[in-house]
Amino acid sequence: MKAKNYLFQALDRSILETILNKDTKKNIWDSMKQKFKGMTRVKRALLQALRKDFEILHMKAGESVNEYFARTLTITNKMKANGENKGDTAIVEKILRSLT
């Protein structure tokens, strides 16, 4: 009962509603593994798209350095939020290579 209680407390309400009918903690855990396995694939696909965006990133005509820098950091922050950290050196190198 304690394990089920901890799982229920840790989950978001939208997820909790999908597992309320599970009777054992193993069923709850298996259901959660299945649900988040798909999320892993989605995250991997999103990271692929973000990597592509980072690689083809160039400063646009008429764009200020601050705008370009902000756009670059937005992409790298999204990558970091999804589990991939480019590192400051790689980001600075990319910015310096792609400035007009």
C-alpha positions as CSV (number, residue, x, y, z in Angstrom):
1,M,0.0,0.0,0.0
2,K,2.9,2.4,0.8
3,A,4.4,1.9,-2.7
4,K,1.0,2.6,-4.3
5,N,0.6,5.7,-2.2
6,Y,4.0,7.1,-3.1
7,L,3.3,6.5,-6.8
8,F,0.0,8.3,-6.6
9,Q,1.6,11.2,-4.7
10,A,4.4,11.6,-7.2
11,L,2.3,11.6,-10.4
12,D,0.6,14.4,-12.3
13,R,-3.2,14.4,-12.2
14,S,-3.6,13.7,-15.9
15,I,-1.4,10.6,-15.6
16,L,-3.0,9.6,-12.3
17,E,-6.4,9.3,-13.9
18,T,-5.0,6.7,-16.4
19,I,-3.8,4.4,-13.7
20,L,-6.5,4.6,-11.0
21,N,-8.0,1.3,-12.2
22,K,-4.8,-0.6,-11.7
23,D,-4.9,-2.9,-8.6
24,T,-1.3,-3.7,-7.8
25,K,1.9,-1.6,-7.7
26,K,3.4,-3.9,-10.4
27,N,0.5,-3.1,-12.7
28,I,0.9,0.6,-12.1
29,W,4.6,0.4,-12.7
30,D,4.2,-1.6,-15.9
31,S,1.6,0.8,-17.1
32,M,3.9,3.8,-16.4
33,K,6.9,2.1,-18.2
34,Q,4.7,1.5,-21.3
35,K,3.4,5.1,-21.3
36,F,6.8,6.7,-20.9
37,K,8.5,4.4,-23.4
38,G,6.6,6.3,-26.1
39,M,7.8,9.6,-24.6
40,T,11.4,8.5,-24.9
41,R,10.9,8.0,-28.6
42,V,9.3,11.4,-28.9
43,K,12.1,13.0,-27.0
44,R,14.7,11.3,-29.2
45,A,12.9,12.6,-32.4
46,L,12.7,16.1,-30.9
47,L,16.4,16.0,-30.1
48,Q,17.1,15.0,-33.7
49,A,15.2,18.0,-35.0
50,L,16.9,20.3,-32.6
51,R,20.3,19.0,-33.6
52,K,19.5,19.6,-37.2
53,D,18.3,23.2,-36.4
54,F,21.5,23.8,-34.5
55,E,23.7,22.5,-37.4
56,I,22.0,24.6,-40.1
57,L,21.7,27.7,-37.9
58,H,23.1,30.8,-39.6
59,M,22.6,34.5,-39.0
60,K,19.9,35.9,-41.2
61,A,20.3,39.1,-43.3
62,G,19.2,42.1,-41.2
63,E,19.3,40.1,-38.0
64,S,21.2,41.7,-35.1
65,V,23.9,39.8,-33.2
66,N,21.7,39.9,-30.1
67,E,18.7,38.4,-32.0
68,Y,20.9,35.7,-33.5
69,F,22.5,34.9,-30.1
70,A,19.0,34.6,-28.5
71,R,17.8,32.3,-31.3
72,T,20.9,30.1,-30.8
73,L,20.5,30.0,-27.0
74,T,16.8,29.1,-27.4
75,I,17.7,26.0,-29.5
76,T,20.5,25.0,-27.1
77,N,18.2,25.5,-24.1
78,K,15.6,23.2,-25.6
79,M,18.3,20.6,-26.3
80,K,19.4,20.9,-22.7
81,A,15.9,20.5,-21.4
82,N,15.6,17.3,-23.4
83,G,18.8,15.8,-22.1
84,E,21.6,17.0,-24.4
85,N,24.1,19.6,-23.3
86,K,26.2,21.1,-26.1
87,G,28.6,22.9,-23.8
88,D,29.6,26.5,-23.9
89,T,32.6,26.0,-26.1
90,A,30.5,24.3,-28.9
91,I,27.9,27.1,-28.7
92,V,30.4,29.9,-28.9
93,E,32.2,28.2,-31.8
94,K,29.0,27.8,-33.7
95,I,28.1,31.4,-33.2
96,L,31.5,32.6,-34.3
97,R,31.4,30.4,-37.4
98,S,28.0,31.4,-38.5
99,L,28.1,35.2,-38.0
100,T,27.8,37.3,-41.2
